[in-house]
Amino acid sequence: MLDISRHFRDKEFIKKQIDALAKLKINRLHLHLTDAAGWRIEIKKYPQLTEYAAWRPQETWKEWSEGGSNYINGNDPLAHGGFLTQEDAREIVDYAADRFITVIPEIEMPSHSEEVTATFPNLSCGRPGLPDVCVGNPETYLFYQNVLDEILDIFPSEYIHIGGDEASKQAWKECEKCLALMEKENLDNVDELQSYLIHRMEEYLNSKGRNIIGWDEIMEGTLAPNATVMSWRGTEGGIKAAEAGHDAIMSPGGFYYLDSYQDAPPTQPEAISGYTPLSKVYSYNPVPDSLPPHIAEHIVGIQGNLWCEYIPTAQHAEYMLYPRIIAVAETGWTPQEMRNWDNFYSRAVKFNDMLQRNGYHVFDIRGEVGNRREATLDADHLAKGKRVVYNIPWWDRYNANFEKTLTDGKRGGWSYGDGLWQGFLYRGDQRLDVTIDLEKETEIHYIGADFMQIIGPGVWLPAQVTISISDDGENFTEIATIDHQQKATSGLSFKTFSWQGDAKARYVRYVAKSFEGCLFTDEIIVN
């Protein structure tokens, strides 16, 4: 999947990537054509979409999102953006077909649609710029049907991707039109309201001889009868769909999101977050051995995704694709029992070199730095294996090793999603508050923990850390308060918040506060 909304890519770039995909036997190209950052396909019935919603006053997505996310007319001297004409799109479709690749278009709905509601305010729930279109407005369905009619005329693919992800659904709860539709159709909640839209779009596309694909959120409410589910929030959505008899395409963010760092972040251009080296992409098994055959047969494909919020140039896009898309192809075509990392790696190096000789910008894996050093070593210290009491619960989306995380002797790598970093969400300004029982009075000379910061997904360093000790677990003496000025930074960074000195205690209490975002830490070291 190539995202050309956040940063537009022209037909020549797309055709160049098709040449590489064909060499890898990748047989589908999913084009993410519409999103808040820009509508990228000409629709003759609605010329405003490419006269206005395809352009912005800032060159990069990051500048645009920080600058108010406004649109601008394409004839303005400050305009940045672009779009594929229908002739461009047809040329891409034909070029791909000649190389046995089917192009699958995606028209996002009902969310990621700020460019639509900004252009046509009547399609919003009261004001333009909202992420979700108004599902209760009959004009919304007419709009999408008219758009899809032109899309179907351009793209002959069996599948049409209709998005369906990350709808906030908040405006629907107060929108008179949405509430009226819910009452008329006996819909119990806004999840079912989204399902109503997905069902209608599926029925419309089925009537035209096409089928829909949607991101795994389309299962919220009731799943459209013939829908194929693309599982991006892990693998659970795809397995759940397969168990229900629906086809599924595995595209888990932890393995197949190619916009994450592919090597040590300090050595790489800025990425959205995460750490997905070539070896991790290659390690993914899309069809777990535990699945019985009648379920496994519904996992019909895999997909690597290149989202482009932090990828402003064509050269950067290729750098993020290659060589990781080689591993996507290999995991798609090679049975798990025939996989061999050393054999694959040597071939990937040669393929990468061939691409570079042919004018592609690639990441040279021979110079790979690898994971964060701390993640490769066991942390042996006085608190290892000791009981931790969570005075505030951790964030259950990032459990890591649950109640053992902060003293299990394992340090996190470059990504907060690697299963080693534990997350702490909003509880006023206090995020993290734990007490470690050392089991007996112990001489202590150091207490510390690492935190990470990456602003894009809302991960911040603490504003303040307080460290206290106690003999009885009830009466604590504060031994350190570390203040830190929270400020936005680019890229990924780490900072240790620690105390050094001489003390004796059985209990250690570690408290971290923050006025921004969430916190992630991996281990509280006591020496």
RODO-2510 file (C-alpha; in nm, 4 decimals, decimal comma):
residues 527
     n   res          X          Y          Z
     1     m     0,0000     0,0000     0,0000
     2     l     0,1301     0,3395    -0,1033
     3     d    -0,0108     0,6468     0,0719
     4     i    -0,0124     0,9332    -0,1779
     5     s    -0,2431     1,1562     0,0266
     6     r    -0,0022     1,2790     0,2934
     7     h     0,2616     1,3535     0,0292
     8     f     0,1574     1,3294    -0,3338
     9     r     0,3453     1,0941    -0,5662
    10     d     0,3046     1,1272    -0,9418
    11     k     0,2424     0,8544    -1,1980
    12     e     0,6114     0,8218    -1,2897
    13     f     0,7064     0,7441    -0,9300
    14     i     0,4234     0,4928    -0,9012
    15     k     0,5199     0,3206    -1,2279
    16     k     0,8801     0,2997    -1,1093
    17     q     0,7685     0,1179    -0,7943
    18     i     0,5481    -0,1131    -1,0010
    19     d     0,8622    -0,2247    -1,1883
    20     a     1,0236    -0,3245    -0,8575
    21     l     0,7087    -0,4900    -0,7245
    22     a     0,6818    -0,6994    -1,0396
    23     k     1,0337    -0,8332    -0,9877
    24     l     0,9242    -0,9436    -0,6391
    25     k     0,6021    -1,1106    -0,7604
    26     i     0,3956    -0,8658    -0,5561
    27     n     0,0637    -0,8788    -0,7378
    28     r    -0,1431    -0,6052    -0,5723
    29     l    -0,0804    -0,2318    -0,5392
    30     h    -0,3201    -0,0625    -0,2986
    31     l    -0,3278     0,3154    -0,3537
    32     h    -0,4413     0,5216    -0,0553
    33     l    -0,5906     0,8005    -0,2666
    34     t    -0,7833     1,0094    -0,0138
    35     d    -0,7239     1,1298     0,3389
    36     a    -0,7324     1,4519     0,5374
    37     a    -0,4029     1,5707     0,3902
    38     g    -0,5264     1,5686     0,0330
    39     w    -0,7702     1,4202    -0,2173
    40     r    -0,5498     1,2724    -0,4908
    41     i    -0,7767     1,1430    -0,7688
    42     e    -0,9727     1,3470    -1,0221
    43     i    -1,3512     1,3133    -0,9896
    44     k    -1,5160     1,4941    -1,2774
    45     k    -1,8504     1,5353    -1,0997
    46     y    -1,6778     1,7073    -0,8079
    47     p    -1,3903     1,9150    -0,9513
    48     q    -1,3611     2,1022    -0,6180
    49     l    -1,1935     1,7942    -0,4702
    50     t    -0,8857     1,8478    -0,6842
    51     e    -0,9159     2,2241    -0,7291
    52     y    -0,9162     2,2795    -0,3518
    53     a    -0,8851     1,9655    -0,1337
    54     a    -0,5675     1,8468    -0,3095
    55     w    -0,3649     2,1545    -0,2110
    56     r    -0,2222     2,3108     0,1041
    57     p    -0,0073     2,6125     0,1864
    58     q     0,2653     2,4026     0,3525
    59     e     0,4945     2,1652     0,1654
    60     t     0,5131     1,8850     0,4221
    61     w     0,2423     1,7033     0,6157
    62     k     0,4157     1,7866     0,9426
    63     e     0,4145     2,1615     0,8709
    64     w     0,0547     2,1397     0,7506
    65     s    -0,0723     1,9531     1,0557
    66     e     0,1076     2,1900     1,2925
    67     g    -0,0099     2,4931     1,0963
    68     g    -0,3839     2,4400     1,1232
    69     s    -0,4474     2,1766     0,8543
    70     n    -0,5929     2,4232     0,6045
    71     y    -0,6499     2,3819     0,2321
    72     i    -0,5839     2,6235    -0,0501
    73     n    -0,6829     2,6649    -0,4139
    74     g    -0,4523     2,4923    -0,6563
    75     n    -0,3869     2,8120    -0,8531
    76     d    -0,2521     2,9899    -0,5446
    77     p     0,1255     3,0583    -0,5712
    78     l     0,1695     2,9019    -0,2247
    79     a    -0,0083     2,5779    -0,3165
    80     h     0,1649     2,2447    -0,2581
    81     g     0,0120     1,9115    -0,3522
    82     g    -0,1247     1,7516    -0,6640
    83     f    -0,3454     1,4726    -0,7890
    84     l    -0,3729     1,1980    -1,0471
    85     t    -0,5908     1,2795    -1,3434
    86     q    -0,8188     0,9998    -1,4547
    87     e    -0,5919     0,9549    -1,7540
    88     d    -0,2917     0,9209    -1,5190
    89     a    -0,4753     0,6598    -1,3141
    90     r    -0,5742     0,4602    -1,6206
    91     e    -0,2155     0,4650    -1,7410
    92     i    -0,1019     0,3324    -1,4011
    93     v    -0,3683     0,0587    -1,4075
    94     d    -0,2653    -0,0530    -1,7573
    95     y     0,1066    -0,0358    -1,6768
    96     a     0,0507    -0,2507    -1,3672
    97     a    -0,1713    -0,4984    -1,5509
    98     d     0,1003    -0,5538    -1,8109
    99     r     0,3175    -0,6659    -1,5174
   100     f     0,0447    -0,8843    -1,3618
   101     i    -0,0310    -0,6373    -1,0846
   102     t    -0,3838    -0,5293    -0,9918
   103     v    -0,4263    -0,1755    -0,8598
   104     i    -0,6768    -0,1478    -0,5746
   105     p    -0,8037     0,2056    -0,5038
   106     e    -0,8991     0,3251    -0,1561
   107     i    -1,1587     0,5945    -0,0945
   108     e    -1,1657     0,6618     0,2802
   109     m    -1,4973     0,6733     0,4675
   110     p    -1,6482     0,7673     0,7048
   111     s    -1,3407     0,9123     0,8781
   112     h    -1,0092     1,0584     0,7604
   113     s    -1,2400     1,2841     0,5610
   114     e    -1,1538     1,6382     0,6694
   115     e    -1,0713     1,7297     0,3106
   116     v    -1,4213     1,6228     0,2075
   117     t    -1,6080     1,8104     0,4820
   118     a    -1,3908     2,1187     0,4325
   119     t    -1,4837     2,1194     0,0631
   120     f    -1,8483     2,0240     0,1153
   121     p    -1,9540     2,1452     0,4636
   122     n    -2,3040     2,0038     0,4083
   123     l    -2,1515     1,6548     0,4423
   124     s    -2,0338     1,7223     0,7978
   125     c    -2,2340     1,7005     1,1204
   126     g    -2,2612     2,0749     1,1582
   127     r    -1,9235     2,2215     1,0768
   128     p    -1,6511     2,1474     0,8198
   129     g    -1,3155     2,0031     0,9112
   130     l    -1,4495     1,7152     1,1197
   131     p    -1,2778     1,3791     1,0672
   132     d    -1,6083     1,1945     1,0096
   133     v    -1,8691     1,2625     0,7449
   134     c    -2,2348     1,2789     0,8506
   135     v    -2,3701     0,9262     0,8246
   136     g    -2,7264     1,0494     0,8800
   137     n    -2,7254     1,2739     0,5751
   138     p    -2,8620     1,1158     0,2533
   139     e    -2,6335     1,3469     0,0536
   140     t    -2,3324     1,1631     0,2003
   141     y    -2,4373     0,8397     0,0307
   142     l    -2,5092     1,0159    -0,2974
   143     f    -2,1642     1,1762    -0,2843
   144     y    -1,9817     0,8475    -0,2283
   145     q    -2,1877     0,6636    -0,4891
   146     n    -2,1063     0,9290    -0,7465
   147     v    -1,7383     0,9140    -0,6535
   148     l    -1,7335     0,5347    -0,6663
   149     d    -1,9028     0,5315    -1,0074
   150     e    -1,6051     0,7164    -1,1516
   151     i    -1,3564     0,5059    -0,9529
   152     l    -1,5128     0,1864    -1,0895
   153     d    -1,4789     0,3192    -1,4424
   154     i    -1,1044     0,3702    -1,3892
   155     f    -1,0079     0,0707    -1,1738
   156     p    -1,1311    -0,2739    -1,2909
   157     s    -1,0166    -0,4496    -0,9715
   158     e    -1,2544    -0,6905    -0,8022
   159     y    -1,1887    -0,5169    -0,4705
   160     i    -1,2480    -0,1552    -0,3744
   161     h    -1,1050    -0,0439    -0,0403
   162     i    -1,3432     0,1811     0,1544
   163     g    -1,1271     0,2527     0,4616
   164     g    -1,3468     0,2410     0,7705
   165     d    -1,0687     0,2993     1,0243
   166     e    -1,0313     0,5327     1,3203
   167     a    -1,3709     0,6995     1,3078
   168     s    -1,4136     0,9184     1,6166
   169     k    -1,7965     0,8886     1,5948
   170     q    -1,8289     1,1647     1,8542
   171     a    -2,0161     1,4155     1,6384
   172     w    -2,2724     1,1484     1,5490
   173     k    -2,3853     1,1260     1,9111
   174     e    -2,5199     1,4834     1,8947
   175     c    -2,6080     1,5164     1,5263
   176     e    -2,9839     1,5360     1,4656
   177     k    -2,9571     1,3609     1,1299
   178     c    -2,7463     1,0777     1,2693
   179     l    -2,9734     1,0329     1,5719
   180     a    -3,2797     1,0296     1,3461
   181     l    -3,1236     0,7596     1,1274
   182     m    -3,0361     0,5525     1,4330
   183     e    -3,3957     0,5714     1,5527
   184     k    -3,5369     0,4913     1,2082
   185     e    -3,3109     0,1881     1,1590
   186     n    -3,3256     0,0713     1,5247
   187     l    -2,9506     0,1102     1,5677
   188     d    -2,8332     0,0767     1,9266
   189     n    -2,5092     0,2764     1,9103
   190     v    -2,2709     0,4671     1,6854
   191     d    -2,0749     0,1496     1,6039
   192     e    -2,3891     0,0182     1,4392
   193     l    -2,4277     0,3524     1,2651
   194     q    -2,0875     0,3050     1,1034
   195     s    -2,1877    -0,0525     1,0120
   196     y    -2,4984     0,0894     0,8426
   197     l    -2,2801     0,3019     0,6141
   198     i    -2,0406     0,0138     0,5412
   199     h    -2,3355    -0,2163     0,4604
   200     r    -2,4842     0,0393     0,2214
   201     m    -2,1537     0,0932     0,0463
   202     e    -2,1047    -0,2812     0,0164
   203     e    -2,4511    -0,3312    -0,1286
   204     y    -2,3848    -0,0566    -0,3807
   205     l    -2,0495    -0,1995    -0,4867
   206     n    -2,1859    -0,5556    -0,4938
   207     s    -2,4574    -0,4323    -0,7307
   208     k    -2,1770    -0,3180    -0,9608
   209     g    -2,0011    -0,6558    -0,9426
   210     r    -1,7340    -0,5470    -0,6956
   211     n    -1,6418    -0,6388    -0,3367
   212     i    -1,5154    -0,4274    -0,0496
   213     i    -1,2077    -0,4371     0,1681
   214     g    -1,2005    -0,2374     0,4910
   215     w    -0,9604    -0,1922     0,7810
   216     d    -1,0471    -0,4085     1,0806
   217     e    -1,2657    -0,1420     1,2456
   218     i    -1,5390    -0,2345     0,9992
   219     m    -1,6082    -0,5267     1,2328
   220     e    -1,7295    -0,2865     1,5017
   221     g    -2,1054    -0,3236     1,5061
   222     t    -2,1921    -0,5910     1,2511
   223     l    -1,9664    -0,6877     0,9640
   224     a    -2,0974    -0,6434     0,6102
   225     p    -2,1809    -0,9890     0,4658
   226     n    -1,9246    -1,0070     0,1848
   227     a    -1,6536    -0,7804     0,3239
   228     t    -1,2850    -0,8690     0,3334
   229     v    -1,1090    -0,7449     0,6482
   230     m    -0,7621    -0,5925     0,6389
   231     s    -0,6132    -0,6468     0,9845
   232     w    -0,3775    -0,3673     1,0904
   233     r    -0,4253    -0,3465     1,4688
   234     g    -0,2298    -0,6657     1,5282
   235     t    -0,3546    -0,9985     1,3986
   236     e    -0,6639    -1,0429     1,6141
   237     g    -0,8989    -0,8707     1,3708
   238     g    -0,7927    -1,0901     1,0816
   239     i    -0,8248    -1,4100     1,2824
   240     k    -1,1651    -1,3029     1,4155
   241     a    -1,2832    -1,2310     1,0620
   242     a    -1,1521    -1,5658     0,9370
   243     e    -1,3252    -1,7477     1,2222
   244     a    -1,6496    -1,5802     1,1139
   245     g    -1,6015    -1,7039     0,7583
   246     h    -1,4763    -1,3766     0,6098
   247     d    -1,1612    -1,3428     0,4031
   248     a    -0,8816    -1,1526     0,5745
   249     i    -0,5624    -0,9783     0,4663
   250     m    -0,2915    -0,9599     0,7314
   251     s    -0,1235    -0,6217     0,7579
   252     p    -0,0228    -0,5863     1,1262
   253     g     0,1380    -0,2574     1,2178
   254     g     0,4085    -0,4187     1,4286
   255     f     0,5480    -0,6099     1,1298
   256     y     0,4220    -0,4533     0,8085
   257     y     0,4111    -0,0773     0,8698
   258     l     0,7066     0,0426     0,6673
   259     d     0,6906     0,4016     0,7929
   260     s     0,8611     0,3033     1,1200
   261     y     1,2360     0,3207     1,1818
   262     q     1,4251     0,0373     1,0137
   263     d     1,7443     0,0914     1,2113
   264     a     1,8669     0,2816     1,5161
   265     p     1,6664     0,6086     1,5053
   266     p     1,9685     0,8359     1,5651
   267     t     2,1107     0,7054     1,2371
   268     q     1,7895     0,7416     1,0338
   269     p     1,5670     1,0139     0,8873
   270     e     1,2700     1,1029     1,1070
   271     a     0,9950     0,8415     1,1160
   272     i     0,6552     0,8296     1,2816
   273     s     0,7736     0,5913     1,5594
   274     g     0,8405     0,2230     1,6112
   275     y     1,1304     0,0009     1,5123
   276     t     1,0752    -0,2521     1,2363
   277     p     1,4041    -0,3828     1,0990
   278     l     1,4247    -0,6167     0,8025
   279     s     1,4610    -0,9188     1,0315
   280     k     1,1324    -0,8416     1,2074
   281     v     0,9417    -0,8083     0,8790
   282     y     1,0865    -1,1406     0,7682
   283     s     0,9939    -1,3112     1,0978
   284     y     0,6183    -1,2640     1,0584
   285     n     0,4049    -1,5742     1,0036
   286     p     0,0688    -1,4613     0,8584
   287     v    -0,1012    -1,7981     0,9115
   288     p    -0,0298    -1,9284     1,2642
   289     d     0,0093    -2,3052     1,2894
   290     s    -0,2608    -2,3095     1,5568
   291     l    -0,5311    -2,2170     1,3050
   292     p    -0,7329    -2,5104     1,1709
   293     p    -0,7452    -2,5402     0,7903
   294     h    -1,1061    -2,4230     0,7546
   295     i    -1,0079    -2,0931     0,9216
   296     a    -0,6603    -2,0601     0,7743
   297     e    -0,8012    -2,0777     0,4217
   298     h    -0,9703    -1,7410     0,4803
   299     i    -0,6358    -1,5639     0,5290
   300     v    -0,5964    -1,4811     0,1639
   301     g    -0,3104    -1,2354     0,1617
   302     i    -0,0677    -0,9979     0,3272
   303     q     0,0167    -0,6324     0,2753
   304     g     0,3033    -0,4001     0,3622
   305     n     0,1957    -0,0402     0,4216
   306     l     0,3956     0,2737     0,3475
   307     w     0,2157     0,5556     0,5276
   308     c     0,3778     0,8869     0,4411
   309     e     0,3102     1,1463     0,7114
   310     y     0,6841     1,1695     0,7854
   311     i     0,8046     1,0774     0,4369
   312     p     0,8048     1,4013     0,2356
   313     t     1,0184     1,3041    -0,0648
   314     a     1,0207     1,0333    -0,3284
   315     q     1,3763     0,9364    -0,2327
   316     h     1,2756     0,8950     0,1316
   317     a     0,9784     0,6785     0,0297
   318     e     1,2023     0,4393    -0,1616
   319     y     1,4510     0,4332     0,1262
   320     m     1,1727     0,3147     0,3583
   321     l     1,0433     0,0561     0,1086
   322     y     1,3672    -0,1153     0,0157
   323     p     1,4735    -0,3658     0,1340
   324     r     1,1772    -0,4258     0,3699
   325     i     0,9256    -0,4838     0,0897
   326     i     1,1520    -0,7709    -0,0226
   327     a     1,0777    -0,9413     0,3100
   328     v     0,7045    -0,8777     0,2665
   329     a     0,7172    -1,0561    -0,0685
   330     e     0,9163    -1,3448     0,0764
   331     t     0,6787    -1,3971     0,3691
   332     g     0,3894    -1,3936     0,1269
   333     w     0,5256    -1,6526    -0,1150
   334     t     0,7534    -1,8770     0,0930
   335     p     0,6075    -2,1379     0,3289
   336     q     0,7124    -2,0897     0,6907
   337     e     0,9022    -2,4209     0,7039
   338     m     1,1164    -2,3165     0,4060
   339     r     1,2270    -1,9845     0,5518
   340     n     1,5936    -1,9332     0,6311
   341     w     1,7134    -1,5927     0,7470
   342     d     2,0768    -1,6283     0,6368
   343     n     1,9751    -1,7423     0,2908
   344     f     1,7183    -1,4648     0,2580
   345     y     1,9569    -1,1972     0,3851
   346     s     2,2203    -1,2734     0,1217
   347     r     1,9592    -1,2584    -0,1543
   348     a     1,8071    -0,9382    -0,0136
   349     v     2,1490    -0,7701    -0,0229
   350     k     2,1916    -0,8646    -0,3900
   351     f     1,8390    -0,7511    -0,4775
   352     n     1,8958    -0,4238    -0,2935
   353     d     2,2186    -0,3669    -0,4863
   354     m     2,0393    -0,4352    -0,8146
   355     l     1,7725    -0,1784    -0,7251
   356     q     2,0368     0,0784    -0,6395
   357     r     2,2127     0,0238    -0,9723
   358     n     1,8792     0,0868    -1,1398
   359     g     1,8269     0,4254    -0,9751
   360     y     1,6350     0,3378    -0,6588
   361     h     1,7208     0,4927    -0,3231
   362     v     1,7646     0,2064    -0,0780
   363     f     1,8716     0,1506     0,2818
   364     d     2,2030    -0,0361     0,2817
   365     i     2,1477    -0,3124     0,5370
   366     r     2,5179    -0,3994     0,5425
   367     g     2,5689    -0,0945     0,7639
   368     e     2,2801    -0,1757     0,9990
   369     v     2,3393    -0,0672     1,3613
   370     g     2,0639    -0,2803     1,5152
   371     n     1,8518    -0,2590     1,8272
   372     r     1,9129    -0,0358     2,1282
   373     r     2,2100    -0,1771     2,3178
   374     e     2,0173    -0,1988     2,6444
   375     a     1,7645    -0,4325     2,4820
   376     t     2,0367    -0,6848     2,3996
   377     l     2,1579    -0,7238     2,7598
   378     d     2,0037    -0,8608     3,0790
   379     a     1,9668    -0,5988     3,3524
   380     d     2,0890    -0,7570     3,6774
   381     h     2,0195    -0,5394     3,9811
   382     l     1,8885    -0,5480     4,3392
   383     a     1,5211    -0,5133     4,2407
   384     k     1,5258    -0,7807     3,9710
   385     g     1,2414    -1,0256     4,0272
   386     k     1,1031    -0,8284     4,3207
   387     r     0,7330    -0,7526     4,3636
   388     v     0,5989    -0,4239     4,2291
   389     v     0,2793    -0,2649     4,3617
   390     y     0,1097    -0,0362     4,1106
   391     n    -0,0481     0,2506     4,3015
   392     i    -0,1831     0,3640     3,9626
   393     p    -0,2643     0,0999     3,6962
   394     w    -0,0560     0,0784     3,3836
   395     w    -0,2154     0,1406     3,0418
   396     d    -0,3735    -0,1870     2,9388
   397     r    -0,2947    -0,1275     2,5715
   398     y     0,0749    -0,1563     2,6577
   399     n     0,0926    -0,4261     2,9222
   400     a     0,4459    -0,5452     2,8421
   401     n     0,5138    -0,8171     3,1052
   402     f     0,2246    -0,6966     3,3241
   403     e     0,3116    -0,6569     3,6955
   404     k     0,6584    -0,8065     3,6390
   405     t     0,7630    -0,5539     3,3739
   406     l     0,9542    -0,3016     3,5807
   407     t     1,1727    -0,5592     3,7582
   408     d     1,2015    -0,8452     3,5070
   409     g     1,5555    -0,7563     3,4031
   410     k     1,4551    -0,6818     3,0432
   411     r     1,5176    -0,3452     2,8821
   412     g     1,3236    -0,1933     2,5939
   413     g     1,4445    -0,1302     2,2427
   414     w     1,3820     0,1544     1,9999
   415     s     1,0030     0,1105     1,9959
   416     y     0,7477     0,1533     2,2748
   417     g     0,5463    -0,1186     2,1013
   418     d     0,8115    -0,3907     2,1330
   419     g     0,6442    -0,5555     2,4326
   420     l     0,9151    -0,4455     2,6749
   421     w     0,8118    -0,0862     2,7408
   422     q     0,5110    -0,0384     2,9698
   423     g     0,2729     0,2498     2,9069
   424     f     0,1122     0,4871     3,1554
   425     l    -0,1828     0,6978     3,0465
   426     y    -0,3678     1,0012     3,1795
   427     r    -0,4438     1,0124     3,5518
   428     g    -0,4462     1,3873     3,6086
   429     d    -0,0811     1,4869     3,5926
   430     q     0,0327     1,1709     3,7701
   431     r     0,1059     0,8878     3,5304
   432     l     0,3351     0,6405     3,7053
   433     d     0,3310     0,5522     4,0764
   434     v     0,4823     0,2201     4,1857
   435     t     0,6346     0,0711     4,4989
   436     i     0,9030    -0,1993     4,4875
   437     d     0,9476    -0,4373     4,7798
   438     l     1,3138    -0,5396     4,8130
   439     e     1,2002    -0,7926     5,0795
   440     k     1,4545    -0,6767     5,3383
   441     e     1,6430    -0,3654     5,4372
   442     t     1,9058    -0,3133     5,1692
   443     e     2,1931    -0,0749     5,1087
   444     i     2,1026     0,1370     4,8069
   445     h     2,3283     0,3641     4,6021
   446     y     2,1309     0,4109     4,2790
   447     i     1,7651     0,4213     4,1697
   448     g     1,6752     0,5094     3,8127
   449     a     1,4563     0,4461     3,5106
   450     d     1,4681     0,5361     3,1429
   451     f     1,1832     0,7109     2,9613
   452     m     1,1421     0,7758     2,5900
   453     q     0,9992     1,0663     2,3925
   454     i     0,8541     1,0689     2,0437
   455     i     0,6021     1,3473     1,9987
   456     g     0,4174     1,2214     1,6888
   457     p     0,2236     0,9481     1,8717
   458     g     0,2088     1,1472     2,1966
   459     v     0,4891     0,9888     2,4002
   460     w     0,6606     1,2401     2,6307
   461     l     0,9356     1,2493     2,8878
   462     p     0,8116     1,3197     3,2428
   463     a     0,7804     1,6674     3,3837
   464     q     0,8855     1,5479     3,7272
   465     v     1,0106     1,2325     3,8954
   466     t     1,0034     1,1788     4,2714
   467     i     1,1942     0,8945     4,4384
   468     s     1,1223     0,7932     4,7986
   469     i     1,2255     0,5107     5,0323
   470     s     1,0672     0,3424     5,3329
   471     d     1,1266     0,0727     5,5945
   472     d     0,7598    -0,0173     5,6464
   473     g     0,5980     0,0510     5,3070
   474     e     0,3729     0,3225     5,4533
   475     n     0,5938     0,6077     5,5721
   476     f     0,8216     0,7260     5,2925
   477     t     1,1121     0,9673     5,2910
   478     e     1,1712     1,1592     4,9716
   479     i     1,5321     1,1345     4,8562
   480     a     1,5086     1,2981     4,5138
   481     t     1,2848     1,5222     4,3049
   482     i     1,3936     1,5656     3,9444
   483     d     1,2226     1,8426     3,7487
   484     h     1,2276     1,8442     3,3722
   485     q     1,0919     2,1049     3,1331
   486     q     0,8703     1,9252     2,8844
   487     k     0,9198     2,0483     2,5302
   488     a     0,8479     1,9148     2,1849
   489     t     1,1434     1,7613     2,0039
   490     s     1,1946     1,5936     1,6677
   491     g     1,2550     1,2230     1,6421
   492     l     1,3075     0,9706     1,9196
   493     s     1,4991     1,0440     2,2403
   494     f     1,5642     0,8822     2,5782
   495     k     1,6436     1,0212     2,9206
   496     t     1,7322     0,8585     3,2521
   497     f     1,5720     0,9983     3,5685
   498     s     1,7771     0,8764     3,8636
   499     w     1,9139     0,9286     4,2147
   500     q     2,2617     0,8448     4,3417
   501     g     2,3749     0,8432     4,7031
   502     d     2,3819     0,6304     5,0162
   503     a     2,0692     0,4965     5,1830
   504     k     1,9127     0,1916     5,3437
   505     a     1,5531     0,0832     5,2823
   506     r     1,3233    -0,2097     5,2069
   507     y     1,0741    -0,0219     4,9889
   508     v     1,1358     0,2084     4,6930
   509     r     0,8621     0,4315     4,5549
   510     y     0,8990     0,5815     4,2087
   511     v     0,6532     0,8475     4,0900
   512     a     0,6553     1,0209     3,7490
   513     k     0,4306     1,3121     3,6522
   514     s     0,3552     1,4582     3,3135
   515     f     0,1456     1,7417     3,1752
   516     e     0,1654     1,6085     2,8184
   517     g     0,0873     1,2756     2,6577
   518     c     0,1667     0,9340     2,7992
   519     l     0,4804     0,7871     2,9577
   520     f     0,6737     0,4714     2,8759
   521     t     0,9415     0,3065     3,0888
   522     d     1,0953    -0,0400     3,0833
   523     e     1,2783    -0,1125     3,4116
   524     i     1,3417     0,0518     3,7453
   525     i     1,7049    -0,0205     3,8281
   526     v     1,8104    -0,0398     4,1926
   527     n     2,1775    -0,0854     4,2822
***
